[in-house]
């Protein structure tokens, strides 16, 4: 971990890590990076901060976060991303990934489930790809607060 970055104030941190202009503007409103972390409204900024400080990746936490996002990310029409997984092979891949994260499935089971999900995606063809892209865009727009809360629950504030 880049421990020298943990000691910087938000303005220094943003300068040192080449943060985007919007991120700099947001961070400059806070006294400490711990406050930035606790108040950050965007999950992509939180993951960017983790990368910037070279935080150790907790594979279990990140895998569970990804699965949580699939199951719980709201869409503008009230459905969740999970509802878009109409092929049981795709849903099974999420379930096996969760079990794998909790040491309840083997790497072989995970590999098989992911291969089956890839086959399901290929079978969806061009129409499926267009639907997937639309769903991802809608989910990205609608999901912010929920994803930020869940990521913070799984990954403690690294600046404390």
N, C-alpha and C positions, 0 to 999 in steps of 0.2 A: 504494500500500500504506500502511496505517496504521502508520507506523514507530514512533510513540510507544507503541503497544500491544506491540510486540516487546520493549520494555525493561522491561515490568512483570513482577512475580513472579506466580505463579499466582492467589493470592488477589486481588490488585489487578486482574489481567486479567479474572477472573470477575465481579468487581464492576462494572468498567468496561463490560463487554460484556453484562451481564445474563444470565449463564449460568444454566442450570437448576440446581436444588438438587443433583441427582445429579452433574452435572458439577463443581459447586463442591466437593462432598465428595471426588471423585476428585482434582481438581487440587490441593487443599490438602495432599495427601499428598506432593507433589513440591516440590523447591526452585526449579526453573526451568520455564519454559514449554517449553524444549527437552526436558526430562525428561517433561513431560506429553505432548508429541507422541510421543516415543519409546515411551511405555508405554500410551498410550490404547488401550482395548480395543474401541472402537466406531467404525466407519467414519463413521457419521452425525455423531459428535462431531468427527472430523477434518475433515470437509467443513464443518461449522459453524465451526470455528476458522479455516479458510481464508477463509470468507465474512466472519467477524468482523474479520479483519485486512485485508480487501479485497485478498487476494493476487491477483496477476495470474493469470488462468486460462490454463493451457496447454491449448488446445483439443485438440491431438493427444493429450496424456496423458489427458485426461478421456474422450475418445472411446474410446481404447484400453482404459481402465479399465472403461468401460461394456460394451464387447464382451467383455473378459476375464470380467466378472461373469456375463454370459449363458452363456459357454462353461464356466465353472469353478465357479460357486456351487453348493455341495453341497446336496442336499435330505436330509431325514431318512432317506429310504428308500435312500440310496446313489446315486441318480441325480443328475444335474446339471440346472440350469435348461435347458441346451441340449437335453437329452433330451425336454423338454416341447414343443419346437418341432417339431411333426410335419409342418408344411407347409413345403415347400422354399422358398417365398417368404419365410418368416420367417427361415430359416437364411441364405438368400442376402442378406437385408438386413444381417445381422451381418457376413457376409464382405465385403460392399461397404463397410460402414462402416469396417472395419479397413483395407481397401485405400485408402479415401478419406483416412483418418488418415495413411497412409504415402505420400500423393501418388501413388497407383497407380490411382485412379478419379476420375472427374470429378464435379462437383456434380450434373450431370444424371443420371449413373448412380446416384448416391446418392439423389436425389429419386425416381427411378423405382423403385428397390429398396424404399424406404420406403413408397411408395404401394402397391406390390404387397403388402407385409407388412400394411399397414392393411386392404387388401381381404381378406387371409387371416384377419385377426382378426375382421373384420365377418362373414365367412362362418362363423366358429366359433359365432356366436350366443350365446345366454344360457348354454348349457352351457359353452362355451369361456370366457366371462367368469368363471363360477364356478370353473372349473378354474384359470384364470389367477390369480384372487384367492387361492385356496388355495395355489398354488405360490409366490406372492410371500410369503405369510405364513410358509410353511415355510422358504423360502430365507432370509428375513430372520433367522429364529431360528437356522438352522444355519450361516450363512455367516460370521459375525463375524470370526474369526481370519484366514481366508484373504483376505477383502476388505481388512482392515486392512493385512496384509503387502503386498498388491499395490499399494494406494494409496500406502503409504510408499515402495515401490520406484519408483513413477512420479513422486511429488511429494516432493522433498527437504524435510527439516525446515526450515521457514521461520525458526525461532528460532536457528539456528546462524550 
